[in-house]
Structure formats: C-alpha cells, structure tokens
Amino acid sequence: LTLRGYTNSCQQLLISFLLSFKIAHYMKIPPRITFSMLLICSIIASIVHYITAMYLLNNIPNICTHKNLLWKCLRVEASFTSSVIWGVVGFDKTFGVGSIYYPLLFGLLIG
C-alpha cells in the first residue's frame, strides 16, 4: 500500500514536471533555469506539505478515524478497498471464467 502511494505520487509529479518543461520550452526559457526553479519549488512544496500534515495530525483529535466525520481521509479508505479487492479477492475470482463479471472482458474485444 505504501509502495502504491509512492509510485502514484512520483508518477503524478513526473507528469507535472514534463508538462512544465514543455511549456517552458515553448516560452523559450532555458532548461537549466526551468530545472532549477522546479527543483526549488518542489523542495518548498515538500516542506510545506510536511509541516501541514504534522500540524493536522497533531492538533485534530481522531483524524482519519470513523469517530470524526469531518476528517475521514477518503483516499486512504479507497486505496485500502482497492488493495483488498485486487490482493485478497484477486483477478481470477472477479473476472475469471464463471464469475459474474466475466462477460465484461468481451467488451474489450468489441469496443
């Protein structure tokens, strides 16, 4: 679950960097300046995210629990549910021959 979170985060960051490099290229900004600015901004954003997360975790009681309905952390629950579906249940039981979702695989051939 942790690996999935890190890989997702790195993938989104890489896509954002590539988009920024492309826009900077179109605007004729030198690549070294673009890279250094993206690096500095990433470091600043990481520090701000860490400080914000630590503040929220230390100052809000029952954060990310079912006792506090205002701070439920839905992404964590969705990621956990997805991990259970694909890790415990597995692909064969969900889409294998004889399962209720098996006919959906033929949609890939048709569509």
VMD Tcl script that draws the C-alpha trace (Angstrom):
set ca {
  {0.00 0.00 0.00}
  {2.86 2.35 0.79}
  {4.65 1.46 -2.44}
  {1.48 2.18 -4.39}
  {1.20 5.59 -2.76}
  {4.81 6.48 -3.53}
  {4.63 5.28 -7.13}
  {1.39 7.18 -7.74}
  {2.86 10.33 -6.23}
  {6.07 10.05 -8.24}
  {4.16 9.43 -11.45}
  {1.96 12.50 -10.97}
  {4.99 14.63 -10.11}
  {6.85 13.43 -13.20}
  {3.90 14.21 -15.46}
  {3.67 17.68 -13.94}
  {7.42 18.24 -14.46}
  {7.26 17.15 -18.08}
  {4.33 19.46 -18.73}
  {6.22 22.34 -17.11}
  {9.32 21.62 -19.22}
  {7.21 21.56 -22.36}
  {5.57 24.90 -21.57}
  {8.95 26.43 -20.68}
  {10.36 25.18 -23.98}
  {7.52 26.84 -25.88}
  {8.17 30.07 -23.96}
  {11.90 29.81 -24.79}
  {13.00 29.65 -21.14}
  {16.41 27.94 -20.79}
  {16.23 24.35 -19.50}
  {18.71 24.97 -16.66}
  {16.60 27.78 -15.24}
  {13.45 25.70 -15.62}
  {15.03 22.72 -13.87}
  {16.43 24.79 -11.01}
  {13.10 26.55 -10.44}
  {11.18 23.27 -10.49}
  {13.66 21.76 -8.04}
  {13.42 24.72 -5.65}
  {9.62 24.77 -5.88}
  {9.46 21.02 -5.22}
  {11.60 21.36 -2.11}
  {9.49 24.25 -0.80}
  {6.25 22.36 -1.55}
  {7.55 19.24 0.22}
  {8.41 21.23 3.33}
  {5.01 22.97 3.36}
  {3.16 19.67 2.86}
  {5.12 18.01 5.67}
  {4.52 20.88 8.10}
  {0.81 20.98 7.24}
  {0.42 17.21 7.65}
  {2.21 17.21 11.00}
  {0.11 20.14 12.22}
  {-3.14 18.43 11.24}
  {-2.14 15.05 12.67}
  {-1.04 16.56 15.98}
  {-3.84 19.10 16.51}
  {-7.04 17.46 15.24}
  {-8.38 14.75 17.53}
  {-9.41 11.44 15.92}
  {-8.25 12.47 12.45}
  {-8.67 9.73 9.83}
  {-10.97 7.69 12.06}
  {-14.67 6.98 11.92}
  {-15.22 8.96 15.14}
  {-14.50 12.26 13.40}
  {-16.79 12.55 10.38}
  {-15.31 15.86 9.20}
  {-11.81 14.38 8.67}
  {-12.35 10.90 7.23}
  {-9.37 10.54 4.82}
  {-11.37 9.04 1.96}
  {-8.34 8.47 -0.28}
  {-6.83 6.15 2.32}
  {-10.07 4.19 2.55}
  {-10.42 3.97 -1.24}
  {-6.82 2.83 -1.60}
  {-7.31 0.21 1.12}
  {-10.50 -1.07 -0.52}
  {-8.78 -1.31 -3.89}
  {-5.87 -3.21 -2.33}
  {-8.25 -5.67 -0.67}
  {-10.19 -6.25 -3.89}
  {-7.09 -6.96 -6.00}
  {-4.94 -8.51 -3.26}
  {-7.37 -10.72 -1.34}
  {-10.09 -11.42 -3.89}
  {-7.84 -11.33 -6.92}
  {-8.39 -11.04 -10.64}
  {-9.48 -14.63 -11.22}
  {-12.32 -14.50 -8.71}
  {-13.50 -11.14 -10.04}
  {-13.12 -11.59 -13.81}
  {-12.31 -15.30 -14.16}
  {-14.35 -17.90 -16.03}
  {-17.62 -18.45 -14.18}
  {-17.62 -15.12 -12.31}
  {-20.41 -12.60 -12.73}
  {-18.07 -10.04 -14.34}
  {-16.55 -12.45 -16.88}
  {-18.72 -11.19 -19.80}
  {-17.30 -7.68 -19.31}
  {-13.97 -8.89 -20.70}
  {-15.62 -9.35 -24.09}
  {-16.30 -5.62 -24.08}
  {-12.58 -5.10 -24.66}
  {-12.78 -7.11 -27.86}
  {-15.89 -5.32 -29.09}
  {-15.01 -1.80 -28.07}
}
mol new
graphics top color blue
foreach p $ca { graphics top sphere $p radius 0.5 }
foreach p [lrange $ca 0 end-1] q [lrange $ca 1 end] { graphics top cylinder $p $q radius 0.2 }
display resetview
